């Protein structure tokens, strides 16, 4: 069914071809300044992407629970164990520069 609507299963929507005007509208909503050649180039690409997504949606997946991973995941975190932390003096002892009991770092933002 080239050039027209491509029907998809009843659980999904019908994919409409993406026109240049649709791309221009999306670009404007996204605040993207696209040239005429970019609009002409992107329209068929977006149409292909939507068609591919529609084909994926056609897969018969009834009875298959949705998953976020292909294989089961196991928690690999260790139990929390309370350990003594460094004192301020110990933490600052290896600092290249200290000022008023704090790490001194170069200024990266100008004052306005």
DOTI-885954 format. One record per atom (N, C-alpha, C, O, CB): residue in one letter; x, z, y. Coordinates in steps of 0.05 Angstrom, whole numbers, padded with zeros to 5 digits, always signed. Atoms other than C-alpha are relative to their C-alpha. Last residue first. Glycine has a CB too. Layout:
AXZY ...
This chain:
X+00014+00017-00020 X+00549+00750+00797 X-00008+00017+00024 X-00020+00007+00043 X-00025-00013-00011 X+00021-00015-00014 X+00601+00783+00754 X-00012-00017+00022 X+00003-00030+00037 X+00012+00026+00012 X-00007-00005-00028 X+00638+00733+00710 X-00023+00017+00012 X-00047+00013+00005 X+00004-00026+00016 X+00021+00008-00018 X+00628+00738+00635 X+00008+00008+00029 X+00017+00030+00034 X-00027+00013-00008 X+00007+00027+00006 X+00685+00739+00586 X-00022-00011+00017 X-00027-00035+00018 X-00008-00003-00029 X+00025+00008-00011 X+00722+00801+00608 X-00006-00029-00006 X+00011-00046-00002 X-00001+00005+00031 X-00001+00018-00024 X+00780+00817+00562 X-00029-00006+00009 X-00047-00009-00008 X+00015-00026-00006 X+00000+00028+00007 X+00769+00876+00515 X+00001-00017+00025 X-00008-00008+00046 X-00024-00007-00018 X-00001+00017-00024 X+00784+00950+00522 X+00003-00029-00010 X+00021-00035-00025 X+00024+00009+00019 X-00017+00023+00003 X+00760+00990+00461 X+00000-00016+00026 X-00022-00021+00037 X-00009-00018-00024 X+00014+00024+00009 X+00730+01055+00485 X+00021-00022-00004 X+00042-00022+00008 X-00023-00009+00020 X+00008-00004+00028 X+00755+01127+00495 X-00017-00024-00011 X-00035-00020-00027 X-00016+00026-00002 X+00021-00020+00000 X+00759+01116+00571 X-00012+00004-00028 X-00037+00003-00031 X-00022-00007+00020 X+00007-00009-00027 X+00801+01053+00564 X-00024+00019-00002 X-00045+00011-00012 X-00006-00024+00019 X+00022-00020-00001 X+00837+01031+00501 X-00004+00009+00029 X+00015+00012+00044 X+00007+00025-00018 X+00004-00012-00027 X+00880+00969+00490 X-00024+00019-00002 X-00045+00012-00013 X-00004-00022+00022 X-00020+00010-00018 X+00910+00938+00427 X-00002+00012+00028 X+00018+00015+00042 X-00001-00031+00002 X+00010+00020-00020 X+00867+00982+00384 X+00023-00009+00018 X+00040+00007+00025 X-00022+00013+00016 X-00012+00026+00005 X+00902+01015+00324 X-00009-00021+00020 X-00002-00045+00017 X-00008-00009-00028 X-00029-00001+00003 X+00891+01087+00345 X+00013-00027-00004 X+00036-00031+00003 X+00007+00019-00022 X-00013+00011-00024 X+00820+01073+00371 X+00031-00001-00003 X+00044-00013+00013 X-00007+00016+00024 X+00009+00027-00004 X+00787+01082+00303 X+00015-00013+00023 X+00022-00037+00022 X-00030-00001+00006 X-00010+00017+00021 X+00828+01143+00286 X-00008-00029+00004 X+00009-00047+00000 X-00010+00010-00028 X-00029+00003-00004 X+00815+01175+00354 X+00012-00018-00022 X+00029-00034-00016 X+00014+00028-00002 X-00004+00019-00023 X+00740+01161+00350 X+00030-00004+00003 X+00039-00026+00009 X-00012+00012+00026 X+00005-00013-00026 X+00738+01194+00281 X+00006-00020+00022 X+00018-00041+00017 X+00019+00026+00003 X-00023-00005-00017 X+00733+01149+00221 X-00008+00016+00025 X-00030+00013+00035 X+00013-00027+00008 X-00008+00023-00017 X+00675+01157+00173 X+00024+00007+00018 X+00032+00031+00019 X-00024-00009+00018 X-00007-00007-00027 X+00667+01205+00115 X+00008-00025+00016 X+00021-00043+00006 X+00022+00021+00000 X-00029-00005-00001 X+00632+01174+00055 X+00007+00008+00029 X-00007+00000+00048 X+00017-00024-00009 X-00009-00011-00025 X+00558+01175+00037 X+00030+00006-00002 X+00039+00020-00019 X-00016+00025+00008 X-00015-00025+00004 X+00544+01130-00022 X+00011+00009+00027 X+00023-00007+00042 X+00024-00004-00021 X-00013-00011-00024 X+00491+01077-00021 X+00014+00026-00006 X+00002+00044-00019 X-00021+00003+00023 X+00014-00023-00013 X+00478+01048-00089 X+00015+00009+00024 X+00040+00008+00025 X-00004+00023-00021 X-00006-00026+00011 X+00511+00981-00102 X-00017+00021+00013 X-00029+00016+00034 X+00030+00007+00003 X-00010-00020-00018 X+00479+00914-00085 X+00006+00026-00015 X-00008+00033-00034 X-00020+00005+00022 X-00027-00006+00007 X+00475+00860-00138 X+00012+00021+00019 X+00036+00026+00019 X+00017-00025+00001 X-00013-00015-00022 X+00400+00853-00139 X+00028+00009-00008 X+00031+00023-00028 X-00018+00025+00008 X-00004-00028+00007 X+00384+00801-00192 X+00013+00014+00024 X+00032+00003+00036 X+00016+00004-00026 X-00022-00014-00014 X+00356+00733-00177 X+00000+00029-00008 X-00020+00041-00014 X-00004-00003+00031 X+00005-00027-00009 X+00315+00690-00224 X+00024+00013+00013 X+00047+00008+00005 X-00010+00017-00024 X-00007-00019+00021 X+00332+00616-00225 X-00006+00028+00010 X-00006+00033+00034 X+00030-00002-00009 X+00002+00013+00026 X+00302+00559-00186 X+00006+00018-00023 X-00005+00015-00045 X+00017-00024-00001 X-00026+00007+00012 X+00292+00602-00124 X-00005-00013-00028 X-00024-00006-00041 X+00019+00024-00002 X-00018+00005-00021 X+00234+00613-00076 X+00028-00009-00010 X+00044-00019+00005 X+00003+00025+00018 X-00024-00016+00001 X+00181+00606-00128 X+00018-00007+00024 X+00015-00028+00036 X+00015-00004-00026 X-00021+00007-00020 X+00110+00581-00130 X+00023+00019-00001 X+00020+00043-00007 X-00013+00001+00029 X-00001-00018-00024 X+00074+00594-00195 X+00021-00009+00020 X+00043-00018+00012 X+00005+00029-00009 X-00028-00008-00004 X+00064+00533-00241 X+00001+00018+00025 X-00006+00009+00047 X+00019-00025+00003 X-00008-00019+00021 X-00007+00528-00266 X+00029+00009+00002 X+00038+00026-00013 X-00005-00012-00027 X+00020-00020+00005 X-00020+00466-00225 X+00009+00017-00023 X+00020+00008-00043 X-00027-00014-00007 X-00012-00026+00002 X+00045+00432-00205 X-00021+00022-00005 X-00016+00045-00001 X+00014+00007+00026 X+00020-00017+00012 X+00028+00359-00214 X+00012+00028-00005 X+00028+00031-00023 X-00011-00012-00027 X-00009-00010+00026 X+00077+00326-00167 X-00022+00019-00010 X-00031+00037+00004 X+00027+00015+00003 X+00016+00012+00021 X+00039+00290-00111 X+00007+00012-00027 X-00008+00008-00046 X+00004-00029+00000 X+00025-00015+00002 X+00069+00337-00058 X-00018-00011-00023 X-00036+00004-00032 X-00015-00001+00026 X-00006-00026+00012 X+00137+00308-00071 X-00025+00016-00004 X-00028+00030-00025 X+00021+00016+00017 X-00005+00005+00028 X+00110+00238-00058 X+00007+00026-00014 X-00002+00030-00037 X+00023-00020-00003 X+00025+00005+00013 X+00080+00262+00008 X+00003-00004-00030 X-00013+00005-00046 X-00014-00024+00013 X+00013-00026+00003 X+00147+00291+00029 X-00027-00003-00014 X-00034+00014-00031 X-00004+00014+00028 X-00015-00014+00021 X+00180+00224+00015 X-00013+00027-00005 X-00016+00036-00028 X+00029+00003+00008 X+00007+00012+00025 X+00127+00188+00056 X+00013+00014-00023 X+00001+00019-00044 X+00007-00030-00001 X+00027-00009+00007 X+00137+00236+00113 X-00010-00012-00026 X-00024+00002-00041 X-00020-00007+00023 X-00002-00029+00006 X+00212+00223+00113 X-00028+00010-00009 X-00030+00024-00029 X+00011+00016+00024 X-00011-00004+00026 X+00202+00148+00109 X+00001+00029-00009 X-00004+00035-00032 X+00029-00012-00001 X+00020+00010+00018 X+00155+00148+00169 X+00010+00003-00029 X-00005+00011-00047 X-00007-00029+00005 X+00019-00022+00003 X+00205+00191+00207 X-00022-00008-00020 X-00032+00009-00035 X-00013+00007+00027 X-00013-00021+00014 X+00258+00138+00194 X-00019+00024-00005 X-00020+00035-00027 X+00025+00010+00015 X+00000+00005+00029 X+00212+00081+00213 X+00013+00022-00016 X+00006+00027-00039 X+00014-00026-00006 X+00028+00003+00011 X+00197+00113+00281 X+00001-00006-00030 X-00013+00008-00046 X-00015-00022+00015 X+00010-00024+00013 X+00269+00136+00294 X-00027-00003-00013 X-00033+00011-00033 X-00001+00022+00020 X-00016-00007+00024 X+00301+00068+00307 X-00012+00024-00015 X-00012+00024-00039 X+00029+00006+00009 X+00003+00021+00020 X+00248+00041+00354 X+00014+00007-00026 X+00005+00000-00047 X+00010-00027+00011 X+00028-00001+00009 X+00247+00107+00392 X-00005-00020-00022 X-00017-00014-00042 X-00019-00004+00024 X+00001-00023+00017 X+00324+00106+00396 X-00029+00004-00011 X-00032+00011-00035 X+00008+00026+00015 X-00012+00007+00026 X+00322+00035+00422 X+00000+00024-00019 X-00003+00020-00044 X+00030-00010+00004 X+00018+00017+00016 X+00272+00054+00475 X+00012-00007-00027 X-00003-00009-00047 X-00006-00026+00016 X+00001+00027-00011 X+00316+00112+00498 X-00020-00017-00017 X-00028-00008-00039 X+00028-00013+00000 X-00008+00021+00018 X+00299+00183+00479 X-00002-00027+00013 X-00021-00033+00028 X-00016+00001-00026 X+00000+00025-00015 X+00297+00242+00527 X+00011-00021-00019 X+00036-00022-00023 X+00017+00002+00026 X-00022+00018+00007 X+00278+00301+00484 X-00002-00026+00016 X-00023-00038+00016 X+00002-00005-00030 X-00017+00004-00024 X+00233+00354+00513 X+00026-00014-00006 X+00047-00007+00003 X+00006+00028+00012 X-00025-00013+00007 X+00204+00370+00444 X+00020+00000+00024 X+00042+00011+00022 X+00013-00012-00024 X+00007-00028+00006 X+00134+00353+00468 X+00025+00017-00006 X+00026+00040+00001 X-00019+00001-00024 X+00008-00012-00025 X+00162+00289+00500 X-00007+00030-00005 X+00001+00047+00011 X-00024-00015+00012 X-00024-00003-00016 X+00199+00271+00436 X-00007+00014+00027 X+00008+00032+00036 X+00014-00027+00006 X-00015-00023+00012 X+00137+00283+00394 X+00025+00006+00017 X+00032+00029+00021 X+00008-00006-00029 X+00015-00024-00006 X+00097+00237+00441 X+00015+00025-00011 X+00016+00045+00003 X-00028-00002-00013 X-00003-00005-00028 X+00151+00183+00438 X-00015+00026+00008 X-00005+00041+00024 X-00011-00024+00017 X-00027-00010-00004 X+00153+00188+00363 X+00005+00007+00029 X+00017+00028+00035 X+00021-00020-00010 X+00000-00027+00012 X+00078+00180+00359 X+00027+00013+00004 X+00029+00037+00011 X-00007-00001-00030 X+00013-00018-00019 X+00081+00121+00407 X-00001+00029-00010 X+00001+00048+00006 X-00028-00010+00006 X-00019-00005-00021 X+00132+00087+00361 X-00012+00019+00021 X+00002+00037+00031 X+00009-00026+00014 X-00004+00021-00020 X+00083+00092+00305 X+00020+00009+00021 X+00026+00033+00023 X-00027-00008+00013 X-00009-00011-00026 X+00087+00138+00245 X+00006-00024+00018 X+00022-00041+00012 X+00025+00018-00004 X-00026+00011-00009 X+00046+00111+00186 X+00006+00011+00028 X-00011+00015+00045 X-00001-00031+00001 X+00003+00023-00018 X-00010+00158+00165 X+00027-00010+00009 X+00046+00006+00012 X-00018+00009+00026 X-00022+00005-00018 X-00002+00203+00105 X-00005-00025+00016 X-00010-00047+00005 X+00027-00003-00016 X-00009+00028+00000 X-00067+00225+00075 X+00022-00004+00021 X+00020+00005+00043 X-00024-00019+00006 X+00012+00018-00020 X-00071+00300+00069 X+00010-00028-00004 X+00031-00033-00017 X+00006+00010+00028 X-00017+00005-00023 X-00055+00342+00007 X-00015-00020+00019 X-00037-00030+00012 X+00027-00012-00007 X-00009-00025-00011 X-00095+00375-00048 X+00017-00003+00025 X+00025+00016+00038 X+00016+00016-00021 X+00021-00013-00015 X-00135+00312-00062 X+00009+00027+00012 X-00004+00036+00031 X-00023+00006-00019 X+00019-00015+00016 X-00073+00275-00082 X-00019+00015+00017 X-00015+00019+00041 X+00015+00019-00019 X-00015-00020+00014 X-00041+00226-00033 X-00021+00016-00015 X-00045+00013-00010 X+00017+00019+00020 X+00015-00023+00010 X-00067+00162-00005 X+00018+00018-00016 X+00036+00010-00030 X-00024-00010-00017 X-00009-00005+00027 X-00018+00118+00034 X-00015+00024-00011 X-00010+00047-00002 X+00031+00004-00001 X+00000-00028+00009 X-00051+00091+00096 X+00010+00001-00029 X+00004-00016-00045 X-00028+00013+00003 X+00025-00014-00004 X-00031+00022+00117 X+00003+00029-00009 X+00025+00039-00012 X-00023-00014-00014 X+00011+00006-00026 X+00031-00022+00126 X-00026+00014+00006 X-00037+00012+00028 X-00005-00029+00002 X-00018+00001-00023 X+00049-00022+00053 X-00016-00006+00025 X-00035-00021+00024 X+00022-00021-00005 X+00017+00000-00024 X+00000+00000+00000 X+00017+00000+00025 X+00018+00020+00040 X-00019+00024+00000 
